């Protein structure tokens, strides 16, 4: 029932009230904070509520935790997604079907306004599109840009020693340049 920044919190509250177990693929950072605050309420209602169990977040979190468990210390954590920089068409073309799809609305929302990141051991508001260069072993340097997403919020809860955490996207220049 995306986008989750509009529907996540009320649907979770309804599930708790109904005594219904809950699982979602919430990929918006704002409701993630509020939904995590409902943990005790869900436990008191005797339900299991799991948020953010899609590809990103979800699989991205599991992969990050597996990688962090192989390291002695983690200062910086970057999760990300995108096209790998390949010049390909976006899957949701403007005007297709005459409606704005939830995924497109989510993407636009996460690229506007403030996003939440972790800097110097604290959660802070930031503007999206901060450029971060990543040097991938065997691939080389890639330019990415910050975007709003839950991973910079949830992963430091699991590993509080993380000083800096961002979620980034790698998209073709024709997507980034107009921003």
N, C-alpha and C positions, 0 to 999 in steps of 0.2 A: 504494500500500500504506500509506495513512495509518492512523492519525496518524503523522506522521514523527518526532515526539519518541520514539516507541516503535520504529519500524521503519526509519527513514532510514539511520542509521549501519550497522546490520548488513547491510542490503541493498547499500549501496555497497561495503562491505568484501567481500561475496560477489562482486559484479561485478568488482572489482579482482582478486580471487583467480582468477576464471574467465577473466580477460582480455576481459571484455565491456564495450563502451561503455555509458554510463549517462546517463540524462536523467530528471529528476523534476520534480514541482511542489511540492517541500518548502516548507511555509509555517510551520514552527516554528523559532523562533530558536535554541533550545538545540542541536539537531543541526547547524544551519548552521555553528556555530563548529567543531564536531568534524569535520564533513565537509570544510570548507575546509582543515583541517589534513592531509587525505589527498591533497592536490594532487600532491605530489612522488611519493607512492606510486603514484598513478594514472598519472603520466607515465612512471615506471619500468616499469610494466606495459604501456605503449604504448596506453593507452586514453584516451578523452575522457570526462570526467565533468562534467556540467553540472547544477547543482542550482537549484531555485527558478525554474523557467521556466513558471509558470502565469500567472494574471491578476495575483495579488498574493501573493508577489513574482513578478516576471517582466515583464509589461507595465508594471507600476507603476515598476519600476526603469528600463526603457527610456525611459518618458515623463519620469521625473525627470532622467535623464542628458541627454535632449534639451533640457529646460528649463534645466538648469544650464549647458549649453554656450552658451546665449544670454546668460548673465550674466557680468559681470566677476568677481564674488565671491559665494560662498554661505556664509553663516554658519549659518543655520537651515534645516533641511529636514524637512518634514512630509509623509509619505505617509499615505493613509487609504482607508477603504472603509466601506460601510454602506448604509443605505437612503435616504440623503438626508434623513432625519428624517421621512419619510412614515409615516403610521400604517398599516402594512400587516402582514399576517400573515407570520410567519417561515416559510421553506420547509420546515423540518423540525419538525413538530409533535411535542411530547412524546408518547411512547407509540405513535407510528406504527410499525407493524411489530414492536413489542415489543423492539426493539434500539436501542442507542445508536450512531448512525452516526458514521463517522470524522470528518466535518466538525463535527458537534456536539461530539464529544469534544475535537477540536482547539480549538474556540471556548472551551469551558469551561476547558481547560488554560491557554490564553493569557490568561485573565481571572482566574486565581488564582495565588497565590504571587508570586514576583518576576519581573519582565521586564527586558530589557536595553535601555537607551537610551544616547544619547550626550549628555553634558552637559559644557559647558566644555572640549570637546576630548578628553574621556575617556569610555570605556565604563563605565557604572555600572548597578548594580541599582536598580530602582525598583518601586514598587507600581503595578499597573494602575489604571485609572479616574481618573488625574489629568486634571482638566478643562483643556482648551486651547480658547480661543475663536479662531476663524479668521474673518477678514473677507474674504469672497470678492468680488472685483470683479463688480458687476452682480447679485449675489445678496444680499450683506449678511452680517452676523455669524451664525455657526453654532457651536453648542456641540458639541465633540467630546471623546472620552475616550481616553486612551492604552491600548494593548493590545499584548501581545507579538507580534512579527512580525520577520522577518529584515531588512527594509529598513534600519532604524537601524544594523544591523551591517554590511551589505554595501555600502551606498552611500558611507559614509565611507572605506571601503577604496579606492574609486575616486577620491574627492575628499577627501583628508585634511584640507583646510582647513575642512570642516564642523565647526562647534563644537557644535551641538545638533541632534539628529535623533530624531524620534519617529514611531511609526505610530499612527494614531488611527482610531477608528470613530465613526460618526454613526448612532445608532439611536434609535428612538422612545422616549419617556419610559417606557413600560410595560416596556421591556427594561432600561433603565438604573436606574430607581428601586429595584428590589429588590436590586440589587448593593450 
